[in-house]
Amino acid sequence: LIDRDEAVDRGWFGPKFTDAARERIGDLVVACKGTFAVVGVEGEPPHVARLIGQHGGLTAAEMAVPLWTYRA
């Protein structure tokens, strides 16, 4: 558990970070290791807490997500 500014300083959100992006992140950031996960299931169907896959991680493969954009 770390605060938003520390996560930004560590580069968890990439090398280019804007004020617009900062507004979309909460005050605190949780990152789990191994097989642990934090799951907020209030208002979700019960099976959500039992899902095998969880989005996000701190490995290079999980942090290097390609982004495709198109401007007309």
Biopython code that builds the backbone (N, CA, C, O; Angstrom):
import numpy as np
from Bio.PDB.StructureBuilder import StructureBuilder

atoms = [
    (1, "LEU", "N", (0.853, -1.165, 0.000)),
    (1, "LEU", "CA", (0.000, 0.000, 0.000)),
    (1, "LEU", "C", (0.902, 1.231, 0.000)),
    (1, "LEU", "O", (1.693, 1.434, 0.921)),
    (2, "ILE", "N", (0.773, 2.044, -1.038)),
    (2, "ILE", "CA", (1.544, 3.288, -1.108)),
    (2, "ILE", "C", (0.623, 4.402, -1.596)),
    (2, "ILE", "O", (-0.461, 4.142, -2.118)),
    (3, "ASP", "N", (1.063, 5.632, -1.423)),
    (3, "ASP", "CA", (0.221, 6.721, -1.907)),
    (3, "ASP", "C", (0.466, 6.954, -3.401)),
    (3, "ASP", "O", (1.456, 6.493, -3.969)),
    (4, "ARG", "N", (-0.457, 7.675, -4.009)),
    (4, "ARG", "CA", (-0.434, 7.913, -5.452)),
    (4, "ARG", "C", (0.887, 8.512, -5.911)),
    (4, "ARG", "O", (1.445, 8.059, -6.911)),
    (5, "ASP", "N", (1.402, 9.512, -5.214)),
    (5, "ASP", "CA", (2.627, 10.182, -5.646)),
    (5, "ASP", "C", (3.820, 9.233, -5.676)),
    (5, "ASP", "O", (4.654, 9.312, -6.577)),
    (6, "GLU", "N", (3.904, 8.335, -4.694)),
    (6, "GLU", "CA", (5.008, 7.372, -4.682)),
    (6, "GLU", "C", (4.883, 6.401, -5.855)),
    (6, "GLU", "O", (5.885, 6.061, -6.485)),
    (7, "ALA", "N", (3.660, 5.952, -6.152)),
    (7, "ALA", "CA", (3.451, 5.051, -7.293)),
    (7, "ALA", "C", (3.852, 5.741, -8.596)),
    (7, "ALA", "O", (4.459, 5.117, -9.467)),
    (8, "VAL", "N", (3.517, 7.013, -8.730)),
    (8, "VAL", "CA", (3.899, 7.778, -9.924)),
    (8, "VAL", "C", (5.415, 7.907, -9.991)),
    (8, "VAL", "O", (6.006, 7.701, -11.052)),
    (9, "ASP", "N", (6.054, 8.247, -8.869)),
    (9, "ASP", "CA", (7.512, 8.397, -8.825)),
    (9, "ASP", "C", (8.230, 7.093, -9.169)),
    (9, "ASP", "O", (9.313, 7.120, -9.752)),
    (10, "ARG", "N", (7.637, 5.955, -8.813)),
    (10, "ARG", "CA", (8.233, 4.650, -9.128)),
    (10, "ARG", "C", (8.010, 4.243, -10.584)),
    (10, "ARG", "O", (8.566, 3.245, -11.041)),
    (11, "GLY", "N", (7.205, 5.005, -11.307)),
    (11, "GLY", "CA", (6.971, 4.706, -12.711)),
    (11, "GLY", "C", (5.906, 3.660, -12.964)),
    (11, "GLY", "O", (5.848, 3.095, -14.056)),
    (12, "TRP", "N", (5.058, 3.386, -11.978)),
    (12, "TRP", "CA", (4.039, 2.351, -12.128)),
    (12, "TRP", "C", (3.020, 2.692, -13.206)),
    (12, "TRP", "O", (2.352, 1.795, -13.721)),
    (13, "PHE", "N", (2.888, 3.953, -13.555)),
    (13, "PHE", "CA", (1.913, 4.368, -14.560)),
    (13, "PHE", "C", (2.588, 4.835, -15.840)),
    (13, "PHE", "O", (1.976, 5.525, -16.655)),
    (14, "GLY", "N", (3.845, 4.460, -16.016)),
    (14, "GLY", "CA", (4.573, 4.784, -17.236)),
    (14, "GLY", "C", (5.440, 6.017, -17.097)),
    (14, "GLY", "O", (5.370, 6.732, -16.097)),
    (15, "PRO", "N", (6.268, 6.262, -18.120)),
    (15, "PRO", "CA", (7.232, 7.363, -18.060)),
    (15, "PRO", "C", (6.615, 8.744, -18.258)),
    (15, "PRO", "O", (7.167, 9.739, -17.787)),
    (16, "LYS", "N", (5.488, 8.817, -18.944)),
    (16, "LYS", "CA", (4.821, 10.106, -19.177)),
    (16, "LYS", "C", (3.514, 10.106, -18.410)),
    (16, "LYS", "O", (2.614, 9.317, -18.700)),
    (17, "PHE", "N", (3.411, 10.984, -17.438)),
    (17, "PHE", "CA", (2.240, 11.002, -16.574)),
    (17, "PHE", "C", (1.679, 12.414, -16.533)),
    (17, "PHE", "O", (2.402, 13.359, -16.220)),
    (18, "THR", "N", (0.401, 12.565, -16.845)),
    (18, "THR", "CA", (-0.214, 13.889, -16.934)),
    (18, "THR", "C", (-1.093, 14.181, -15.719)),
    (18, "THR", "O", (-1.464, 13.279, -14.968)),
    (19, "ASP", "N", (-1.415, 15.454, -15.546)),
    (19, "ASP", "CA", (-2.329, 15.840, -14.470)),
    (19, "ASP", "C", (-3.711, 15.234, -14.684)),
    (19, "ASP", "O", (-4.399, 14.900, -13.719)),
    (20, "ALA", "N", (-4.123, 15.090, -15.950)),
    (20, "ALA", "CA", (-5.422, 14.473, -16.244)),
    (20, "ALA", "C", (-5.442, 13.026, -15.755)),
    (20, "ALA", "O", (-6.451, 12.562, -15.224)),
    (21, "ALA", "N", (-4.334, 12.317, -15.933)),
    (21, "ALA", "CA", (-4.248, 10.933, -15.452)),
    (21, "ALA", "C", (-4.243, 10.905, -13.928)),
    (21, "ALA", "O", (-4.861, 10.030, -13.321)),
    (22, "ARG", "N", (-3.560, 11.844, -13.315)),
    (22, "ARG", "CA", (-3.477, 11.912, -11.846)),
    (22, "ARG", "C", (-4.870, 12.006, -11.223)),
    (22, "ARG", "O", (-5.118, 11.417, -10.172)),
    (23, "GLU", "N", (-5.770, 12.735, -11.857)),
    (23, "GLU", "CA", (-7.122, 12.912, -11.328)),
    (23, "GLU", "C", (-7.923, 11.614, -11.331)),
    (23, "GLU", "O", (-8.919, 11.503, -10.616)),
    (24, "ARG", "N", (-7.503, 10.639, -12.118)),
    (24, "ARG", "CA", (-8.250, 9.381, -12.235)),
    (24, "ARG", "C", (-7.763, 8.303, -11.279)),
    (24, "ARG", "O", (-8.348, 7.221, -11.220)),
    (25, "ILE", "N", (-6.700, 8.580, -10.528)),
    (25, "ILE", "CA", (-6.132, 7.605, -9.599)),
    (25, "ILE", "C", (-6.485, 8.023, -8.180)),
    (25, "ILE", "O", (-6.433, 9.206, -7.845)),
    (26, "GLY", "N", (-6.841, 7.066, -7.357)),
    (26, "GLY", "CA", (-7.190, 7.364, -5.970)),
    (26, "GLY", "C", (-5.990, 7.820, -5.157)),
    (26, "GLY", "O", (-4.871, 7.866, -5.667)),
    (27, "ASP", "N", (-6.220, 8.154, -3.907)),
    (27, "ASP", "CA", (-5.154, 8.618, -3.020)),
    (27, "ASP", "C", (-4.144, 7.525, -2.708)),
    (27, "ASP", "O", (-2.964, 7.806, -2.500)),
    (28, "LEU", "N", (-4.609, 6.266, -2.674)),
    (28, "LEU", "CA", (-3.757, 5.133, -2.337)),
    (28, "LEU", "C", (-3.785, 4.102, -3.455)),
    (28, "LEU", "O", (-4.780, 3.968, -4.167)),
    (29, "VAL", "N", (-2.672, 3.368, -3.602)),
    (29, "VAL", "CA", (-2.547, 2.326, -4.619)),
    (29, "VAL", "C", (-2.132, 1.033, -3.919)),
    (29, "VAL", "O", (-1.208, 1.032, -3.106)),
    (30, "VAL", "N", (-2.815, -0.061, -4.235)),
    (30, "VAL", "CA", (-2.510, -1.365, -3.650)),
    (30, "VAL", "C", (-1.897, -2.245, -4.728)),
    (30, "VAL", "O", (-2.436, -2.348, -5.831)),
    (31, "ALA", "N", (-0.777, -2.880, -4.415)),
    (31, "ALA", "CA", (-0.144, -3.839, -5.321)),
    (31, "ALA", "C", (0.169, -5.093, -4.512)),
    (31, "ALA", "O", (0.841, -5.026, -3.482)),
    (32, "CYS", "N", (-0.317, -6.223, -4.980)),
    (32, "CYS", "CA", (-0.117, -7.491, -4.275)),
    (32, "CYS", "C", (0.946, -8.321, -4.975)),
    (32, "CYS", "O", (1.198, -8.148, -6.168)),
    (33, "LYS", "N", (1.566, -9.220, -4.228)),
    (33, "LYS", "CA", (2.575, -10.131, -4.772)),
    (33, "LYS", "C", (2.066, -11.563, -4.699)),
    (33, "LYS", "O", (1.185, -11.888, -3.902)),
    (34, "GLY", "N", (2.636, -12.403, -5.541)),
    (34, "GLY", "CA", (2.303, -13.825, -5.502)),
    (34, "GLY", "C", (0.867, -14.082, -5.903)),
    (34, "GLY", "O", (0.383, -13.546, -6.900)),
    (35, "THR", "N", (0.191, -14.904, -5.123)),
    (35, "THR", "CA", (-1.179, -15.289, -5.450)),
    (35, "THR", "C", (-2.219, -14.456, -4.718)),
    (35, "THR", "O", (-3.400, -14.803, -4.721)),
    (36, "PHE", "N", (-1.801, -13.365, -4.093)),
    (36, "PHE", "CA", (-2.733, -12.533, -3.345)),
    (36, "PHE", "C", (-3.387, -11.500, -4.257)),
    (36, "PHE", "O", (-2.801, -11.081, -5.255)),
    (37, "ALA", "N", (-4.596, -11.096, -3.909)),
    (37, "ALA", "CA", (-5.304, -10.063, -4.657)),
    (37, "ALA", "C", (-6.250, -9.336, -3.715)),
    (37, "ALA", "O", (-6.739, -9.914, -2.744)),
    (38, "VAL", "N", (-6.502, -8.084, -4.002)),
    (38, "VAL", "CA", (-7.512, -7.316, -3.288)),
    (38, "VAL", "C", (-8.701, -7.223, -4.230)),
    (38, "VAL", "O", (-8.576, -6.746, -5.358)),
    (39, "VAL", "N", (-9.844, -7.678, -3.764)),
    (39, "VAL", "CA", (-11.021, -7.721, -4.624)),
    (39, "VAL", "C", (-12.154, -6.966, -3.943)),
    (39, "VAL", "O", (-12.545, -7.295, -2.823)),
    (40, "GLY", "N", (-12.672, -5.963, -4.616)),
    (40, "GLY", "CA", (-13.850, -5.255, -4.134)),
    (40, "GLY", "C", (-15.061, -5.821, -4.848)),
    (40, "GLY", "O", (-15.210, -5.634, -6.055)),
    (41, "VAL", "N", (-15.922, -6.507, -4.125)),
    (41, "VAL", "CA", (-17.031, -7.202, -4.777)),
    (41, "VAL", "C", (-18.399, -6.636, -4.408)),
    (41, "VAL", "O", (-19.423, -7.210, -4.775)),
    (42, "GLU", "N", (-18.426, -5.538, -3.700)),
    (42, "GLU", "CA", (-19.720, -4.971, -3.348)),
    (42, "GLU", "C", (-20.473, -4.601, -4.623)),
    (42, "GLU", "O", (-19.972, -3.840, -5.450)),
    (43, "GLY", "N", (-21.656, -5.135, -4.770)),
    (43, "GLY", "CA", (-22.451, -4.875, -5.962)),
    (43, "GLY", "C", (-22.112, -5.774, -7.137)),
    (43, "GLY", "O", (-22.723, -5.655, -8.199)),
    (44, "GLU", "N", (-21.147, -6.674, -6.966)),
    (44, "GLU", "CA", (-20.754, -7.601, -8.032)),
    (44, "GLU", "C", (-21.342, -8.981, -7.748)),
    (44, "GLU", "O", (-21.608, -9.312, -6.592)),
    (45, "PRO", "N", (-21.547, -9.789, -8.789)),
    (45, "PRO", "CA", (-21.999, -11.168, -8.561)),
    (45, "PRO", "C", (-20.956, -11.938, -7.744)),
    (45, "PRO", "O", (-19.767, -11.638, -7.851)),
    (46, "PRO", "N", (-21.364, -12.919, -6.932)),
    (46, "PRO", "CA", (-20.436, -13.658, -6.064)),
    (46, "PRO", "C", (-19.269, -14.312, -6.800)),
    (46, "PRO", "O", (-18.191, -14.452, -6.222)),
    (47, "HIS", "N", (-19.453, -14.716, -8.059)),
    (47, "HIS", "CA", (-18.376, -15.415, -8.772)),
    (47, "HIS", "C", (-17.184, -14.503, -9.075)),
    (47, "HIS", "O", (-16.098, -15.000, -9.372)),
    (48, "VAL", "N", (-17.361, -13.194, -9.008)),
    (48, "VAL", "CA", (-16.264, -12.268, -9.314)),
    (48, "VAL", "C", (-15.079, -12.489, -8.374)),
    (48, "VAL", "O", (-13.930, -12.428, -8.811)),
    (49, "ALA", "N", (-15.338, -12.744, -7.102)),
    (49, "ALA", "CA", (-14.266, -12.953, -6.125)),
    (49, "ALA", "C", (-13.517, -14.258, -6.373)),
    (49, "ALA", "O", (-12.415, -14.436, -5.853)),
    (50, "ARG", "N", (-14.087, -15.173, -7.153)),
    (50, "ARG", "CA", (-13.447, -16.463, -7.407)),
    (50, "ARG", "C", (-12.743, -16.522, -8.766)),
    (50, "ARG", "O", (-12.233, -17.579, -9.139)),
    (51, "LEU", "N", (-12.705, -15.430, -9.504)),
    (51, "LEU", "CA", (-12.065, -15.440, -10.814)),
    (51, "LEU", "C", (-10.578, -15.746, -10.690)),
    (51, "LEU", "O", (-9.919, -15.276, -9.762)),
    (52, "ILE", "N", (-10.056, -16.523, -11.611)),
    (52, "ILE", "CA", (-8.641, -16.896, -11.587)),
    (52, "ILE", "C", (-7.771, -15.715, -12.008)),
    (52, "ILE", "O", (-6.755, -15.441, -11.369)),
    (53, "GLY", "N", (-8.145, -15.031, -13.048)),
    (53, "GLY", "CA", (-7.334, -13.926, -13.566)),
    (53, "GLY", "C", (-7.663, -12.608, -12.892)),
    (53, "GLY", "O", (-8.828, -12.291, -12.650)),
    (54, "GLN", "N", (-6.642, -11.858, -12.597)),
    (54, "GLN", "CA", (-6.796, -10.516, -12.051)),
    (54, "GLN", "C", (-5.998, -9.582, -12.944)),
    (54, "GLN", "O", (-4.917, -9.947, -13.406)),
    (55, "HIS", "N", (-6.504, -8.394, -13.193)),
    (55, "HIS", "CA", (-5.830, -7.459, -14.083)),
    (55, "HIS", "C", (-4.766, -6.668, -13.327)),
    (55, "HIS", "O", (-4.994, -6.206, -12.209)),
    (56, "GLY", "N", (-3.613, -6.522, -13.950)),
    (56, "GLY", "CA", (-2.565, -5.685, -13.382)),
    (56, "GLY", "C", (-1.478, -6.499, -12.719)),
    (56, "GLY", "O", (-1.708, -7.621, -12.268)),
    (57, "GLY", "N", (-0.307, -5.929, -12.665)),
    (57, "GLY", "CA", (0.820, -6.581, -12.026)),
    (57, "GLY", "C", (2.054, -5.715, -12.133)),
    (57, "GLY", "O", (2.053, -4.701, -12.831)),
    (58, "LEU", "N", (3.102, -6.113, -11.445)),
    (58, "LEU", "CA", (4.327, -5.321, -11.415)),
    (58, "LEU", "C", (5.455, -5.925, -12.238)),
    (58, "LEU", "O", (6.573, -5.410, -12.213)),
    (59, "THR", "N", (5.187, -7.013, -12.972)),
    (59, "THR", "CA", (6.239, -7.567, -13.818)),
    (59, "THR", "C", (6.327, -6.748, -15.105)),
    (59, "THR", "O", (5.367, -6.078, -15.486)),
    (60, "ALA", "N", (7.476, -6.805, -15.767)),
    (60, "ALA", "CA", (7.664, -6.043, -17.005)),
    (60, "ALA", "C", (6.613, -6.414, -18.049)),
    (60, "ALA", "O", (6.091, -5.539, -18.740)),
    (61, "ALA", "N", (6.300, -7.702, -18.167)),
    (61, "ALA", "CA", (5.319, -8.146, -19.159)),
    (61, "ALA", "C", (3.933, -7.574, -18.881)),
    (61, "ALA", "O", (3.194, -7.265, -19.816)),
    (62, "GLU", "N", (3.576, -7.429, -17.616)),
    (62, "GLU", "CA", (2.254, -6.910, -17.274)),
    (62, "GLU", "C", (2.188, -5.386, -17.361)),
    (62, "GLU", "O", (1.116, -4.820, -17.579)),
    (63, "MET", "N", (3.318, -4.729, -17.193)),
    (63, "MET", "CA", (3.324, -3.269, -17.227)),
    (63, "MET", "C", (3.485, -2.720, -18.641)),
    (63, "MET", "O", (3.101, -1.581, -18.903)),
    (64, "ALA", "N", (4.044, -3.505, -19.554)),
    (64, "ALA", "CA", (4.273, -3.051, -20.927)),
    (64, "ALA", "C", (3.093, -3.456, -21.802)),
    (64, "ALA", "O", (3.186, -4.403, -22.583)),
    (65, "VAL", "N", (1.998, -2.744, -21.669)),
    (65, "VAL", "CA", (0.788, -3.035, -22.431)),
    (65, "VAL", "C", (0.757, -2.111, -23.639)),
    (65, "VAL", "O", (0.817, -0.892, -23.478)),
    (66, "PRO", "N", (0.663, -2.667, -24.853)),
    (66, "PRO", "CA", (0.642, -1.805, -26.043)),
    (66, "PRO", "C", (-0.649, -0.999, -26.114)),
    (66, "PRO", "O", (-1.714, -1.472, -25.719)),
    (67, "LEU", "N", (-0.540, 0.200, -26.613)),
    (67, "LEU", "CA", (-1.699, 1.070, -26.786)),
    (67, "LEU", "C", (-1.734, 1.535, -28.230)),
    (67, "LEU", "O", (-0.778, 2.132, -28.725)),
    (68, "TRP", "N", (-2.823, 1.261, -28.890)),
    (68, "TRP", "CA", (-3.004, 1.691, -30.275)),
    (68, "TRP", "C", (-3.961, 2.861, -30.282)),
    (68, "TRP", "O", (-5.014, 2.812, -29.647)),
    (69, "THR", "N", (-3.606, 3.907, -30.992)),
    (69, "THR", "CA", (-4.500, 5.053, -31.119)),
    (69, "THR", "C", (-4.667, 5.396, -32.588)),
    (69, "THR", "O", (-3.816, 5.079, -33.420)),
    (70, "TYR", "N", (-5.768, 6.043, -32.887)),
    (70, "TYR", "CA", (-6.045, 6.465, -34.255)),
    (70, "TYR", "C", (-6.708, 7.824, -34.204)),
    (70, "TYR", "O", (-7.677, 8.022, -33.472)),
    (71, "ARG", "N", (-6.199, 8.741, -34.961)),
    (71, "ARG", "CA", (-6.789, 10.074, -35.024)),
    (71, "ARG", "C", (-7.213, 10.338, -36.459)),
    (71, "ARG", "O", (-6.392, 10.279, -37.375)),
    (72, "ALA", "N", (-8.476, 10.625, -36.652)),
    (72, "ALA", "CA", (-9.001, 10.877, -38.005)),
    (72, "ALA", "C", (-8.742, 12.308, -38.426)),
    (72, "ALA", "O", (-9.112, 12.702, -39.532)),
]
sb = StructureBuilder()
sb.init_structure("model")
sb.init_model(0)
sb.init_chain("A")
sb.init_seg("    ")
for serial, (resi, resn, name, xyz) in enumerate(atoms, 1):
    if name == "N":
        sb.init_residue(resn, " ", resi, " ")
    sb.init_atom(name, np.array(xyz, "f"), 0.0, 1.0, " ", f" {name:<3s}", serial, name[0])
structure = sb.get_structure()
